[in-house]
Amino acid sequence: MTRYTTLAFILCSSGINAFIAPSRKPSFLTHVHMSKESSDVVQQSSYASGTIVEFTEKKRLHAGKIIGVQHKSNGAARYDVEDHDGHKFSILDKAVNYAMPISANEERKIKQIFDEFAAALDEPEMELRRDLDISAELLEMAWEETIEDESHELTANNLVDLIHSHTASKLESYKAWRLLRTDMAHVFFKEIKDHGRVVAFKAKAQKAVDAAKKTFCTHPDHAEDDMCWV
């Protein structure tokens, strides 16, 4: 049975439609404004108050909500952020790893959204796979589709669209982004950064994947991983 016949069987048996061509534009970054002061200092594009973010502080990851936005004299953005435990931080824009914009209609359920985002931050890799219904084999087949695309690029939204043929919810997109940053996903994809922030993923060449898979599967922590038995 060929790999693509196998893909068709897996998708049909799980009620998933065929792969469809995705848009590659990252959708999780929210840009509010870019303006010029009289001093000709250009203000950095920034996230709006109320945006939920994953951020790094002293090498620790936090889920937080932006409660204030300022710009320094050099134009750089700085945020006042409250984490899920109620602790407050003042962080630079570069400390934000991922941002989830909140619409006016979502404000009424912001606590639930924040709780779910914080829980997703702490989810182990295997739980992310189960929640997203994305196995190692399906991720490999997504890589095969992406390597055929001219750009060889994939975003978190694209991954959900490609495998499950529906537009990712904001929480699904965040979970897919986190899954694509795991060791298993790094076998197939490398991260693409914009100003230090991971915005997309690029499919590796076949030889690089073969070498990465061998390294991954010979590590004791991954010996029982499904990917190593495919």
N, C-alpha and C positions, 0 to 999 in steps of 0.2 A: 504493500500500500504506500503510495507516495505521500510526502509530507503535506501537500495541499489537499489530498484526499482525506488525510487524517484530520486536517483543520476543518474541512467541511463536515466530517462526521462529528467532531467535538462540538462545533457550533450548533449543528442541527439537533444533536442529542440533548443539548442544554438549553435549547430554545432561543439561541442567539442568532441574529441575522448575519449575513455575510459582511465582510469588511467593506467599508466605504472610504473614499478618499477624504482625509481630514484637512481642515485649515491648519496652518502651522503657526499662526500668530498667537503668542502667549496672551492669556486673558486675565491672569490674576494680578497684574500690576496696575495700580490705579494712579494716574497722573492728574494732579489737580490744576497746577498752573506753572507758567514759566514767564516771569516778568522781569523788567529792567528798572532799577531805581535811577534816580538822577545822578548817582555816583557811578553809573555804568556797571555796577555789580549785578551779575545775573543770578537771580534766585533759583536754587535747585528745585526741580520738580518734586512735589511732595505728596504724601498720602493725607487724606482728610481725617479729621477727628471722627472717632467712631469706628474706624477701620480696625479689624482684628488682625493681629500679626503674630508670626513666630519670630522671636528675636533672640540674639545671643548676648549674654551679659557675663563677663568673666568666664568664658568658655562653657557656660551653662545655657541650655535652651529653655525658653519660657514661652507660654502663650500669653498674649497681652492685648489690651485695647488702648488705642491712641486716644488720649483725653486732651491733648494740647499740641499745637504745632507752632514752632518758631523758626526763624531763619537767622543765622549768625551774620556778623558784619561782612563776612566773605561770601554770603549767599547760601552756605550749606544749611540743609534742613536738620532740625533737631526736634525730637518728640518727647512729650511727657506721656508715659505709658503706665497703665495699671495692670499687673499680672492677674492670673486667675485666683491667686490667694490674697489679693488685695494690696500687695506691695507695689510701691510706686518707683519708677525709674525715669531717668532722663537719658535718652540714647540718641546717637547719631543715626542718620539715614542708613549708613552702611551696616549697622547692627541688625537691620531688618532682613530676615531671610526670605520671608513669604508674607504676602498681604492679602487679606480677604475683605474687599469692600462691602459695606453694609448699606443697602438701599433704605429709603424712607419707610417702605412697607415692611421691612424686616426689623425695624427698630423695636416694634412691640414684642418681638420674641428674641431679643438680643441675648438674654440670659441663657436660653436653651442653645442658641447658636454658639455662644462662647463656651458653654459647658461641653458641647460636642467637639468643638475645635480643640479644646484642652485635652480631652480624652484621646483624640486622634494623635496628638503630639506624643502621648505616652504609649501608644499601641505598639506591641512587638511586630516584627516583620510578618510572621505567620498569620497574625490576626488581620493585618492589612491585606494580605493575599486573599484570606477568606471573605473579608468584608467587600472587597472589590470583585471577588470571583475571578481573579486573575492568577492562574497557575504559572509555574515556571515554563511549561510547554507553550502556553498561550503567549507569554511574554516573548519567548523565542520566535514564535510565529509573527508577532508584531514587529520584532526586529527584522525578520525577513521581508516583510512588507515595506518597512521604512528604508531598508538598504536599497530597494528598487526605486524609491522616490528620488527625484533629482536633487533635493536639498539634503537628504539623509537625516532630516531633523524630525523630532517628535516632542510634543509638549504633553503635560499631564492631561489636559482636556482631550487632546488627540488620542491618547492611549485608550481612554474610556470609550470614545466615539468609535475608534478602530475595532475594538473587541466586542463591545456591546451594542453598537449602532444606536446610541442615544447621547444627547448632550449631557455632559457631566454636571451634577449639582456642584455647588461651591465646596461642599464637604468632600464629595467624591474627588474633585479636582485636587484638593489639598492632600488627601490620602494617596492618590495616584502619584503626585509629586514626591511624596515621602517614599513611596515604593520604588520609584525610579532612582532614588538616591541610596538604595541599599546595595550591599555587596553583590547580591544575586543580579540585580539590574545592571550593575557596573560591568558584568561579564559582557553585556551586549551594547551598552551605551556609555558614552562619556558626557560629562556635564558641559553645557554651554553657559558662560556667564556674561552678564552685562553689568558693568560697574561693580563687579564682585558678587553679584546676586545671580543664582542659578535660575535661568529663564526657560531653558529647553535642553534637549538631550540629542546627541548625534550618534547614529548607528556606527558601530565599529566595523572594520573590514573583517572578512571571514577568518583570516589568519590570526588576527588579534583576538577574535572571539574564541577560537580553538585554544589558543594559549591561555587566555583568561579562564576558560571553563576548566582546563586541566588544573590550573593553580587553585581555583575555587574548590574543586571536588577532592583534591588531595589534602585540603586543610581538615583537621579533625572535627572542627565545628560544623562542617558542611557535609560530612560523609553520608548522612542519612537524608540529605535534601533531595526532593523529588527530581530536581534538574539533573542530578548525578546518576539517576536511574533511567533517564529517558534514552 
